Amino acid sequence: MMLYTTFRKLKNVEGWDEQFDVLARAMDGWRAHGVDTPIPLTGILETCGVDAAVVWGITSCGVEAIDFARRFSLACVKHVEDLIDSPDVKNCTELSGRFLDGEVTRRELMNSCFQLETSGDARIDNFINSAAGLVEMAVLSRDTEKILGAAATAVRDCYFAADMVGKELEELQWIRETFQKMLEVE
């Protein structure tokens, strides 16, 4: 599912002025490109990097990006959940995916993910448990802003968990490749 945004939508997301300027220069200026001309998120990924594409780009897409944001953040948590030995986190992410596919109810998901047990390594647990909780919020919320914010923060937490064990470069590459692949799936 290719997602698109526009310079107008990107400008409405606060805190990304530097990336806005970088993207505008890469496209010969925002006026030349057009303020409402679609910009694919893959273009933001290539020009401004993963963080800008995941947080700034998805947020600017609004409601069109909800399903993608939920599924992408869930994929990121599943990718790093092996860094801790927590059956609760694995169960929560598995049920979040099944909820998105319509296989479990909202109540079943909430009951399962309400309290996550930790594995004992507080540095990594904090990030992965936070990410799993954020995915649950992204999956269950009905508020577009909360969904997109929670999903983006979950992706960041997954990166930080990988960073704790010295796998940040591999995780960054995985996030980039997975983001691009998921966008290109029709």
N, C-alpha and C positions, 0 to 999 in steps of 0.2 A: 504494500500500500504506500505509494509515494505521497508524501505530505509536502504541501507548499505553504509558504507564507508570503508576505509582501513587505516592502520597506515601511509602509504605513503601520502594519501590525508589529514589526520589529521595533519601531521607534516607541511604541506604547509600553514596551517591557523595560522597566527602569534598571539602571546599573550596567548597561551594555554599550555605552557610547563609543568606547574604543573599538569594539568589534563591529559596530555599525559603520564606523569610518573605514575600517579595513575592508569590509564587504562592499561598501559603496565604491571605494577605489578600484577594487577588483572587477566591478561591473561598470566601469567608466562613469561612475557617479549615479546617485540615486535618482536624480531628475532625468538623466539620459535613459536609465533603465525603466523608469516609471514607478511612481509610488505604489500603484496597485497592480503592477505586473507580477505574476507568480514567480517565486524563487523556490526551487526545490531544496529541501533540507540537506540533500546530499551536497549541494553547492555550498551551504554554510559549513558542513563538515569538512569539505576540501579546503575552503578558504580560511575559516576561523578556528577549526579544531573541534575535538570531541565535546569539550565542556560547553562551548557556545552552541553547538548543534543540539545537544541533549537538553540543556537547561533553557537557553534563550530561544532557540528555534522551536522546540516543542511548545513552550509556554506561549509563544506568539501565535501558534496555530489554533489555540483554544479548543473548542469542543470537538473539532475534527480529529484531534490528536489523542483523545481519551483512551480509546481501545489500544492504540499503539503504545502509549505511555505505560499503561497498566501491564501489557504483555512484555515490553522491553525491560521494565524494572524488575518484573518477576524473573525473566531470563537471567538478569544480572545476579540476583540473589541466589538462584539455583546454581549459577556458575561458581560462586564462592562459598556456598554453604558447607562444602567439605573441609573448609579450614577449621571448622569446629565440629565437635562431636555432640550435636544436639538433635535428638530425634524430634523435639518440639518444633524447632525451626524448619526441619525438613517436612514435617507434617503440615505446618502452616503454609509453606510455599506450595506444597502439593495440592492442598485444599484450595488455595487461592487460584491456582490454575484450573482446577475442576469447577470452581465457582464461575470463573469467566466463561467456561464451556457449558455452563448450565447444569452441571452434574450434582452440585451440592447447594443447599440453601444458604441464605445470608446468616441465619441463626447457627447452622452447623459450623460455618467458617468463624463466626464471632466466638463461639464457645471453644473452638479448638485453638485459636490464636490469642486468646485473651491474656494468658500468662505464659511467657516463654522461659523455659529453664535455660540456665547458662552452663557452659562447659568448664568454667574455671579460669580461663585466660581472659581477664577483664578487658585487655586492650582490643582483642579481636572480637570478643563477645559483644562489646558495646556497639561496634559498627554493624555486625551481621544481625544482631537482634534488633537494632534500630532499623536496619534496612527491611527486615522481615515485617516489622510493625508498620513501617511506612507503606510497604506493598499492600498489607492488609487494609490500611486506610485508603490507599489509592483505589483498591478494588471495591471497597464498600461505600466510599463516599459518593454523594450525588452532586457535590459542588465542584465545578470544573477547575477552579483555581486551586482548591485543596488537592484534587486528584493529580494535577500536573506538577504542583510543588512537591507533593509527597513522592511521586515517582522519580522526579529529578534528584531529590535528596537521597533516595534509596540507591540510585546508581552511584552517586558520589560516595556513599557509605561503603558500598561494595569495593570501590576502588581503594578506599582507605584501609579496609580490611586486608586486601591483597598487599598493600604497601607495608603493612605491619610485618608481613612474613617475607618481604623482599621480592614480591612478584608483581610490583606495580607496573613495570613495562609490559609484561605479558598481559596483564589485566587491561591496560589501556589499549593495547592492540586488539584484544578480544572484544572490548566494548566498541571500538571503531568498526571492526569487521561485522559484528553482529548487528549494530545499528544500521549499517549500510545494507546488509542482506535483508533485514526485516523491512526496510523501506522499499526495497526493490521487489518484494513478493507482492504479487497482485492479489 
